[in-house]
């Protein structure tokens, strides 16, 4: 059964709402700093403790970049999990594809017994 426009709009709206709420977080291995990012990479916060300032500026900068990238990966992971819960694993796996798998979306949204 094809998905109607209203159903598709509802799914897109829920994904957009959830995407705004997603926040990735990562902490340095020595717990000297942590970074929080929004989906897409906007920095929401960087927290330092006294150990962070025992590094040179270059070392601290490198650590911030590493932790930022892990926080971004965490946000991406959360988004993929949200896509899987909303659309199913098949759709989430094809999220990076140039064309979404519409058959997988339709099958996921079809009432039970019509799949």
C-alpha positions in Angstrom: 0.0 0.0 0.0 1.5 3.3 -1.0 2.2 5.9 1.7 0.0 8.9 1.4 1.3 12.5 1.5 0.0 13.1 5.0 1.8 10.0 6.4 5.0 11.1 4.7 4.7 14.6 6.0 4.1 13.3 9.6 7.2 11.1 9.4 9.3 14.0 8.1 8.0 16.3 10.8 8.9 13.7 13.5 12.4 13.3 12.0 12.9 17.1 12.0 11.7 17.4 15.6 14.0 14.6 16.7 17.0 16.0 14.7 16.8 19.3 16.6 16.8 17.4 19.9 19.8 15.2 19.2 23.0 16.1 21.0 26.2 14.1 20.6 28.7 14.0 23.5 32.2 12.8 23.9 34.8 13.0 26.6 38.6 12.9 26.4 40.1 9.6 27.6 41.7 11.4 30.5 38.5 13.3 31.2 40.2 16.6 30.8 37.5 17.9 28.5 34.1 17.0 27.0 32.3 18.3 24.0 28.6 18.5 23.1 27.4 19.1 19.6 24.1 19.4 17.7 23.4 17.2 14.7 25.3 18.9 11.9 28.2 20.0 14.0 27.2 23.1 15.9 29.1 23.2 19.1 26.7 23.2 22.1 29.4 23.3 24.8 33.0 22.5 25.7 33.8 21.8 29.3 37.4 21.7 30.6 38.8 20.5 33.9 42.2 21.5 35.3 44.0 18.6 33.5 43.2 20.2 30.1 45.4 23.2 30.9 48.5 21.0 31.6 48.8 20.6 27.8 50.4 23.0 25.3 48.0 25.0 23.2 48.7 22.8 20.2 48.0 19.6 22.2 44.8 21.0 23.6 43.7 22.0 20.2 44.3 18.5 18.8 42.4 16.9 21.7 39.5 19.3 21.2 39.3 18.3 17.5 39.5 14.5 18.4 36.8 14.8 21.0 34.6 17.0 18.8 34.8 14.4 16.0 33.8 11.7 18.4 30.8 13.8 19.6 29.8 14.4 16.0 29.9 10.6 15.4 27.8 10.1 18.5 25.1 12.5 17.1 25.2 10.7 13.7 24.8 7.4 15.5 21.8 8.7 17.4 20.2 10.0 14.2 20.7 6.6 12.5 19.1 4.9 15.4 16.2 7.3 15.2 15.8 6.6 11.5 15.9 2.9 12.1 13.2 3.1 14.8 11.0 5.3 12.7 11.5 3.8 9.2 13.1 0.5 9.9 16.6 -0.9 9.5 16.4 -1.1 5.7 15.6 2.5 5.3 18.2 3.7 7.8 20.9 1.7 6.0 20.0 3.4 2.8 19.9 6.9 4.3 23.2 7.8 2.8 22.1 6.5 -0.7 21.3 9.0 -3.4 17.7 7.6 -3.6 15.8 6.4 -0.6 14.4 2.9 -0.7 10.7 3.8 -1.0 9.6 0.2 -1.1 11.2 -0.4 2.3 9.5 2.8 3.7 6.1 1.6 2.3 6.5 -1.9 3.7 7.4 -0.5 7.1 4.4 1.8 7.2 1.9 -0.7 5.8 -0.7 -1.9 8.3 0.1 -5.4 9.8 -1.1 -8.1 7.5 -0.5 -6.1 4.3 3.3 -6.3 4.5 
